[in-house]
Each structure stands twice: as C-alpha cells, then as structure tokens.
C-alpha cells in the first residue's frame, strides 16, 4: 500500500481507503460479522483511512467502525483516521437546516457512535449549493474545532461548482467528489485549484456503484433495498450517486470496451482504481466493500505499475464517445 498526504492535515493516508456506505445500508443485505471481517481485511492490507457518515444505516456504519477500532492492537488504533459526514439527517435539504444546533447535535451523535472524544474529519454531506454563500456555517465548524469536538473538516459535493466554492474557505481541508472513468470532469475543472489550495481530494464512487468491477450483466438483479435498484433515476437522492449517473446498459457497453485494455493478471476493479491514482491531485479512492475478498482485490491497485499512455488515451476515448454526453454538464 502506498500513502499520500491528505491536504494540509498531518496525515498520510492509504491511496486505496475504505468507503463504509455499503456496510451501513442501501446496498442490499450484509451481516455485521461479514462487515467487520471486511474492515479488518482493509487494515491488514494497509488501509488507514475509513470514510463513513451518520446516515449510513442510521449510525450502523459508524458503530461498526468503533467496534473495529476497539478490536485493533494499540499501535494500529492510533494509525486509523476516520472521516464521517453530517447533514443528510435533515428531512429536507435547506441551508437553514445547517444551524449551530443541528451541526452540534450531529457531531455529538457521531462522537457517541464512534466512541471517541474528537472526530478526525467531519464533512458536510452534499449540502445545498447555496450553503457555499453562507460563511457563517463554516464559522460554526471552526467553533467545533476550537471546542475540540472535531479536528478538521471538509465537504462532500455533488457538483464541481460546489467544490470550487468550498476550497475558498480557508479551513476546508478536504473535498469528496465523484471521480472515476465515467466521471472525468473534475480532473479538467477542479484538480488544479485543489492542488493550489492544498486541499485533499477523496475520490468517491470510484467503481461507479460496481459497474466498473466488470461483474454485472444486463440481467443482473439488485435487491429491493439496494439503491442500484431504487435510485437509478434519482428517486431517493441524487441520480449521480447511482452508477455515477450513467445509464446502466451504456455503462455495461463501455466496460466491455475497457476490458480489452486490462494488463494480464489485473482485474477490472484494479484497473479502474489505478486509473484514478494516475492523477496526483487525488489523495485516495474510497471503494466500498462488503466482503474481505473484495477489499483485498481493491487494495492491490495501489501497488500496480502506472497505466500506459495508450490505456489512458483509450479510457478517455471511451468516455468521450459513450459517457460524456450523459454526465459532463450535469455534475
């Protein structure tokens, strides 16, 4: 496992980290025992950064991470950085909902779930775009830092325009944004500014909700409680969170073209993750994993050799021809 500096924080974090949405909910059934096994596998592979949120299973994901850390040896515990998110508990997303009372309540809920005195990193969880015109919200986060309840804060965003506004606030340390072979616009319009501001970038949805694993077919079936079944058109939350906003069948066609680019012995997931790591503005990719074997496969991407210029050009061509018209101007 290789490590990269996380913005202006003191942490160097694993290039392949662990996204803990799937072990909380909305990805079909998963047992807590299986989730803990997956988390331990991640740590054994060198992962030292875990991303979660208070709404993943209504705190279930955070509580599982607390169990993991309690089970680790003393030296391992001190190395793990846990990032959580706040804001999606609102029944309806409004700027007014990000009040001092609510932000403090959400932070204190996460402190209890994670069994800790201070949260390493709190990210606003895809708030309304108008929030970035309200500096007082970031002032509340600054106060929570001064109070010792959180160490650092950042944002998770849907749109590049939101990311560009966020990094202008001086204490925003990280931006979490969808970036993968199917969502390439951040590299064109955001990465340079993030590097200039020394802001860490967490590449979320790195495998396009599993499309880029190459394991799905047209007749693949997803459980009723899996967002890949119920949110394809954005019925529950932003459409871009599911398959990166790409039409499922179009995504399958693009993956089949990419499959021809795989070097011998490398899985489709590893190729897609290594593609993300080719961009030095990215701090880490945060693929999810409900099983230990998925986690182990993902983590190997960090130690792969760089992709060839020919492979990078081919991925860009596939994006331009098949995917760009679907996503480029939406997010």
N, C-alpha and C positions, 0 to 999 in steps of 0.2 A: 504494500500500500504506500502510495506517495501522498504528501501533505502540502497544502498551500495556505498562505497567510489569509486570515479572514478579516479583510478590510483593515481598520485601524485598531482592532482588538488585539489582545496579546496572544491570541490562539492561532495555532496552525492546525488545520482540520483535514481529515481524510478526504481525498478527491472524490471518492465514492462514499457517501454517507448513507444514512438510513432515514427514509421517509415513513412516518408511522401512521399515516391515514388508514391504510388497509387493516392494521391490527386494531383499529378503533371501531370501524364500521363502514357501511356503504360500499363494500367490495365483496359482498357475499359472506357466508359464514366462515368463521375462523375461531379456533379454540384458544383460550388464554395460554394453555401449556404450549401449543404449537407456536404462538406468538413469542413467548419467552424464549423458546428454543431458537427462533429466528433472530431475536435480539442478541442472544449470546453468540450465535454464529457470526453476527456482524462484528461484535467486539473481538472475537477470536481472529477475524480477518484484518483487524487493524482499524476498524471504524471507531472514530472518537467523537462524532457529531451526529446527533439524532434530532430530527425535526418532527414536531407534533403540533397539536392545537387543542384548546379546551373543548371544542365541539366534536372532536373525533371520538364517537361513541359516548358523548356526554361525560368526558373525563376518563373513559376506559383506557384510552391510549396513554394518557399521562400516568395513570396509576400503574399500568404495566411497566412503564419505564422506571418508575420508582421502585418496583419490585426487582427489576434487573439490577439497578444500581445497588440496592441492598444486598444482592447476592454476589456482587463482584468483590474481588480482593481489594484491600485498602488502596494499593497503588493504582489499580485500574479505575476505581471510583473517581479519583481526583483528575483523571485524564478525560473523562466524558463531559462534553459540552451538550447541554440540552436546550434547544430552541423551541419555544411554544408560540402560540398566536392567540390574539384576543379580538373580539368584535363581532363574530358571527353568532353569538348568543342573542343578539338583537332579533326580535320577531320581524322587524322590517329595517332595512339598512337606511339610516339617516345620519347626517353629520351630527345632529343634536344628541344622538344616542351615544356618541363618544365623549361623554361627560366625565368629570372627575370622579363622580360617584360610581359610575359604571366601570370605568377603567380600573379603579382601585378594587372594586368587587371582583372583577375578572382576574386580576393579578392575584388577589388573595385566594381565590378558588384554585388557581393553578399552583400556588405555593402549597396548599393542602394536598392536592392530588399528587404532586411530585415530591412531597415530604421533604421540603427544603426551606431554608431561611431566605434565599435570594434566587431569583430566576436568572439564568445566564443571559438569555436573549429573548426578548418579547417582540413579536412582530404584529403590527396591525394587520388584521386578516381580511385583505381585499376590501377596504372601506370604500365608500362613495368617492368619486373623483373630486367632488367639491371640498372634501376634507383637506386637501393639499393647499387650499386657500385659507386655512384656519390655523395659523401658527400656535394659537393657544392650546391646541390638542397636543402638540409636541412639547409645549411647556409643561403640561401635566405629566408627560413621560419623563421629562427632565426632573421634575419633583420626585417621581417614584424612584429614579436613580439616586437622587440625594438622600432619600429615605432608606436606601439600601434594599428595597424590595426587588429591584431589578438591577442588573449590571450594565446591560447595553440594550438598545432597541433598534428595530428596523421595520420594514414593511414587506408585506406580500401584496403583489399587484396583479391586476388583470391586463392592464394596458401600458404600453411603453410611455405614453404621455404622462401617466401617473408616476412611473419610475423616474422620469426626468425631473418632475416637480419634487419628488421625495428627496432626491440626493442634494437638493439645495438647502435642506435643513441641516445645520452643521453637526448634529449629533446622531443622525441616521447612519448606522454602521453597516447595514445590510439591506439588499433588495432581493426578494424572492420573486422569480418571474419564470413563466413557462418558456423553456428553450430546449429545442430538440431538432431532429432532422426535418420535422414537419412545421416547426415554428422558428424560422431563421431571422426574422426581422430584428430582434434585439441586438444581434451582432452588427447589424447595419446602422442602427439608430440610437443605441443606448450604451454599448460597452465602452466606447471611448470616453464618454463623460463619466461613467462609473470609475474607470481607471484613474481619470484625472482627479476625482474626488476621493480616491482610495476607499471606495465602498465595496464590500464583499458581495458577490453575486451567487445566490443559491439557485441552481437550475432545477426547477420543479417540473413535474410531469415529464421526466426525461425520456420515458419509454412510451409516451402518448397513450397512457392508460393500458399499456400492454400491447398495443398494435405493433410497436417496434420490437417486440420479442420474436415476431415471426411465427408465433404459435397458434394464431387464430385463423379460422376459415370462415367462409360465408355462412356456414350453418352452425357456427359456434353459438352456444346458448349461455346466457348470463342470468344469474339468479334474480328473483324479483327485487331483492334488496340491494342489488349491485347497481351503482349509478350508470354503468355501461349499458344497462337495460332501460333505466327510467329517466335518464337525463340527456339523451342523445340530441335533443332539440332544445336543451336548456330549460326543461320543465321545472326543475328543482333549484338550480343555481346556474351560474354562467356556463353556457354551452362549451366554451373553450376549455373547461376543466375535464371534459369527457372526450377522449380520443383527440385532444388538442383542438377540437372544433372541426376536425376533418371528417368528411363523410366516410362511413365505415368501409364501404366497398372500394372507394377511391384509395383509401389508406392501404387496404389489402393489395391492390394493384401496385402501388408504389413500393411496398415492402418486397413484393416479388421481384421487382427490378433491382432493388438494393441487394437482395440475396446473392446476386451474381457478383457482387463486389467483395464478399467476405473472404478474407485470407483463410488458408487452411487452419482448421482447429479452433476457429473463433466463432462464437455464437452470434446470432443476430443482436441479442441484447448487449453483448460486449462491444460489438461494432458501434451500435448506436450511442452507447455511453462513451466510448473512446472518441467518437466524433465530437461530442460536447467538450471533452477535455482538450481538444485541439485548440480551444480558444482560451488564451491565457487570462482574459478578464474574468473568467468563471473561477470561483473558489471551489465549488463542489457541485456534484449532481446528487440528487436525493431520491433515488429509486425506492419504491416500497418493496416489501417482501413479506408474504405470509408464511413462507416455508424456508427452512435453513438452506436447502439446495438452491433456491432462487437467489438468496443473499450471497452465497458463496460464488455463484456464477457471476453475479453483478460485480462483486468486489475485484475479481480478476482483471476487470477492464483497466484498472489503474496501472497495472504493470505491463500492459501491452505496448509494443512499439508504436510510434506515431503512424497514423494512416498516411498513405501515399497522396501526393498531389492529385494523381489520377482519380483516386477514390473520392477525395474531397470535391473535385470538379464534377464527378458523376452524381454525387448526392445533391449538389447544387442544381444540376440539370434536371434531375427528377423532381426536385422541389419546384423549380421554375415552371416546369411543364404541367405537373399534376396538382400541386398543393397550393402554390402561391395565389391563384385566383380565389381560393376558398377562405384564406386566412389573413393574407398580408395586410389588408387595410382594416380588419376588424379589431385586432388587438395590438 
